[in-house]
Amino acid sequence: MNRRTLAALLAAGLVAATAVLARPVAAGLGRESATDAIQFGWSRTSGANDNVDQTWWAVRSHDTLHNFVERLLSIPVGMMARGAGARFEAKLSEHTGLPLPEGWALATAKDSPQIRSIYAETPRDLGSVLGFYRDALGKRGWTEKDGAVAEPDRAEITFLTREGPLLLRLSRQDDRTIAELSGRKLASATVGLLPKPGQVRLMLGNKTDEAAVITVADQAVNLAAHAGEELANSDGAAGELPDSQKLDLPPGRYKVTLKVDGGAAASREFEVAANETWGLLAGADGVLLPMRLY
C-alpha cells in the first residue's frame, strides 16, 4: 500500500490556509469573500495487477478578519491558498478527467478500478452550474443522451463518452447546488463494496481526532476517533469496515446529522439512488464528506 497526503500533491503537507482572497480559488462561480480557509487531503493506494485507487477531498470555509492589519498580513497566505487550490483542481482533473464546478465550497473525488466520480457543493445557482457542465463536457466531444431532465431545482443528464456513459446529477439544497458526476468502470466491486440489489449502501467513517455520531434515517452510528477513516481509500479498506458502520437503505432522500464531540450538530438532506455505494465521512470542523465509491 502506498499512501500519500497533500505533501505529495502540493509539496506542502496538509494545508489549512486562512487568507484574504479577492475571490475564491476558482473564481468563476463562487461568492466573493474576505477570507478563505482551505483544507485538502489525498490518498493513493496501489493494489494487485498494478491497480491504483485514488481519493481527494477539499473544504473551503470563509472567515472574517477584524481589522486592516490582519487583512494586510494575510495577503501572502492568500496567494498560497489560491495556488494550492489551483494545483488541487489540476491534479484532480488530470487523474479523473472530470471538471469541478468553479467556486466549490466542498469537493470529493474518486478514481478507482470501479468508478471515477466527483461530488461538489457550490453557492452558485443550479442553472449556472448546469450551463458550466454542458459547456465544459460538450467541448470534450461528449454528447447528451436523450431523456435529459432539467428543472429549476434538479437536473439529470447522461453524457456519452468513449469510456462509457457519464451521469451528471444536480440538485438545489438550501443555499447551495450539489453536483455529482460519475461513470462506472469495467472492474466489478467486491462483496464489501457492493450494495444489495435495488438498494444503496452507506459506509460511515470518522476522519477526526474526536468521537462522532452520524445519524441517517433515525439510525445513529457511533464512531470512535479515526474509525473507518480509510474506508474510501480502496475496495479492500471498504471491505474491512465492520457491519455496524454500514447501512443498506432503499433509494431516496434522507436526513443526515453529524455530531462531532465538542461541536454542534449539523443536519442536511442526502439523496441516494439504487445500486450505488457512498462513503459518508466525518471531516474536520464537523463537515460531512460524501464520496461516491461505486
Residue pairs with C-beta under 8 A, 6 or more apart in sequence:
1 45
1 46
1 234
2 44
2 45
2 46
3 43
3 44
3 45
3 233
4 42
4 43
4 44
5 13
5 14
5 41
5 42
5 43
6 12
6 13
6 14
6 15
6 40
6 41
6 42
7 13
7 14
8 42
8 44
9 40
9 42
9 87
9 88
9 91
10 40
10 84
10 87
10 88
12 80
12 84
14 39
14 40
14 41
15 38
15 39
15 40
15 80
15 81
15 84
16 37
16 38
16 39
17 36
17 37
17 38
17 77
17 78
17 80
17 81
17 84
18 35
18 36
18 37
18 63
18 74
18 77
18 81
19 35
19 36
19 37
19 74
19 75
19 77
19 78
19 79
19 80
19 81
20 34
20 35
20 65
20 71
20 74
20 75
20 77
20 78
21 33
21 35
21 36
21 78
21 81
21 82
22 32
23 30
23 32
23 33
24 30
24 31
24 32
24 33
24 36
24 60
24 85
24 103
25 36
25 38
25 60
25 81
25 82
25 84
25 85
25 86
25 89
26 85
26 86
26 89
26 100
26 101
26 102
26 103
26 104
27 102
27 103
28 102
28 103
28 132
29 101
29 102
29 103
29 104
29 122
29 123
29 124
29 128
29 129
29 132
30 102
30 103
30 104
30 105
30 122
30 123
30 124
31 103
31 123
33 62
34 62
34 63
34 64
34 65
34 71
35 62
35 63
35 64
35 65
35 74
35 78
36 60
36 61
36 62
36 78
36 81
37 60
37 61
37 62
37 63
38 58
38 59
38 60
38 81
38 84
38 85
39 58
39 59
39 284
40 56
40 57
40 58
40 84
40 88
41 56
41 57
41 58
41 207
42 54
42 55
42 56
42 91
43 54
43 55
43 230
43 232
43 233
44 52
44 53
44 54
45 52
45 53
45 54
45 233
45 234
45 237
46 52
47 53
47 113
47 234
47 236
51 112
51 113
51 187
52 111
53 111
53 112
53 113
53 233
53 234
53 235
54 95
54 110
54 111
54 112
55 108
55 109
55 110
55 111
55 232
55 233
55 291
56 88
56 91
56 92
56 107
56 108
56 109
56 110
57 107
57 108
57 109
57 281
57 283
57 289
57 291
58 85
58 88
58 104
58 106
58 107
58 108
59 105
59 106
59 283
59 284
59 285
59 287
59 289
60 85
60 104
60 105
60 106
61 105
61 285
65 71
65 74
89 100
92 98
92 100
92 107
92 109
92 118
93 99
93 100
95 111
96 109
96 110
96 111
96 116
96 117
96 118
97 116
97 163
98 109
98 116
98 117
98 118
98 166
98 181
99 133
99 136
99 137
100 107
100 109
100 118
100 120
101 120
101 122
101 124
101 129
101 132
101 133
101 177
101 179
102 122
102 132
103 122
103 123
103 124
104 120
104 121
104 122
105 121
105 122
105 123
105 176
106 119
106 120
106 121
106 287
106 289
107 118
107 119
107 120
107 121
108 118
108 119
108 120
108 289
108 290
108 291
109 117
109 118
109 119
109 291
110 116
110 117
110 118
110 232
110 291
110 292
110 293
112 185
112 187
112 234
112 235
112 293
113 185
113 186
113 187
113 235
114 184
114 185
114 187
114 188
114 189
114 193
114 235
114 293
114 294
115 182
115 183
115 184
115 185
115 292
115 293
115 294
116 182
116 183
116 185
117 180
117 181
117 182
117 183
117 291
117 292
118 179
118 180
118 181
118 182
119 178
119 179
119 180
119 290
119 291
119 292
120 178
120 179
121 176
121 177
121 178
121 179
122 129
122 176
122 177
122 179
123 175
123 176
123 177
124 177
125 172
125 177
126 152
126 153
126 154
126 155
126 170
126 171
126 172
126 177
127 152
129 170
129 177
129 179
130 150
130 155
130 170
133 157
133 168
133 170
133 179
133 181
134 144
134 157
137 159
137 166
137 168
140 161
142 159
142 160
142 161
142 166
143 159
143 160
144 157
144 158
144 159
144 160
145 157
145 158
145 159
145 160
145 165
147 158
148 155
148 156
148 157
148 158
149 155
149 156
149 157
150 157
152 172
153 171
153 172
154 169
154 170
154 171
154 172
155 168
155 169
155 170
155 171
156 167
156 168
156 169
156 170
157 167
157 168
158 165
158 166
158 167
158 168
159 165
159 166
159 167
159 168
160 166
161 183
163 183
163 185
164 183
164 184
164 185
165 183
166 181
166 182
166 183
167 180
167 181
167 182
167 183
168 179
168 180
168 181
169 179
169 180
169 181
170 177
170 178
170 179
170 180
171 177
171 178
171 271
172 178
173 268
173 269
174 268
180 292
182 292
184 294
189 235
189 277
189 294
190 235
190 236
190 238
190 239
191 239
192 235
192 238
192 239
192 240
192 241
193 201
193 235
193 238
193 239
193 277
193 293
193 294
194 201
194 277
194 294
195 201
195 248
195 274
195 275
195 276
195 277
195 294
196 248
197 275
198 250
198 251
198 274
198 275
199 248
199 249
199 250
199 251
199 274
199 275
200 248
200 249
200 250
200 251
200 272
200 273
200 274
200 275
200 276
200 277
200 278
201 246
201 247
201 248
201 276
201 277
201 278
201 294
202 216
202 246
202 247
202 248
202 249
202 272
202 277
202 278
202 279
202 280
203 228
203 231
203 232
203 238
203 241
203 245
203 246
203 277
203 278
203 279
203 280
203 293
204 214
204 216
204 221
204 223
204 228
204 245
204 246
204 247
204 279
204 280
204 281
205 223
205 227
205 228
205 229
205 230
205 231
205 232
205 241
205 245
205 279
205 280
205 281
205 282
206 212
206 223
206 224
206 225
206 226
206 227
206 228
206 229
206 281
206 282
207 226
207 229
207 281
207 282
207 283
207 284
207 289
208 225
208 226
208 260
208 282
208 283
208 284
209 225
209 226
210 225
210 260
210 261
210 262
210 263
211 222
211 223
211 224
211 225
211 260
211 261
212 222
212 223
212 225
212 258
212 259
212 260
212 261
212 282
213 220
213 221
213 222
213 223
213 257
213 258
213 259
214 220
214 221
214 223
214 256
214 257
214 258
214 280
214 282
214 288
215 221
215 255
215 256
215 257
215 258
215 259
216 247
216 249
216 254
216 255
216 256
216 270
216 280
217 247
217 249
217 254
217 255
219 247
221 244
221 245
221 247
223 245
223 282
227 245
228 241
228 242
228 245
228 281
229 281
230 237
231 237
231 238
231 241
231 245
231 279
231 281
232 238
232 279
232 281
232 291
232 293
238 277
238 279
238 293
249 272
250 274
251 272
251 273
251 274
251 276
252 271
252 272
253 269
253 270
253 271
253 272
254 269
254 270
254 271
254 272
255 267
255 268
255 269
255 270
256 267
256 268
256 269
256 270
256 280
256 288
257 265
257 266
257 267
258 265
258 266
258 267
258 282
258 286
258 287
258 288
259 265
259 266
259 286
260 282
260 286
263 285
263 286
264 286
266 286
266 287
266 288
268 288
270 280
270 290
272 278
276 292
276 294
277 292
277 293
277 294
278 290
278 291
278 292
278 293
279 289
279 290
279 291
279 293
280 288
280 289
280 290
280 291
281 288
281 289
281 291
282 288
282 289
283 289
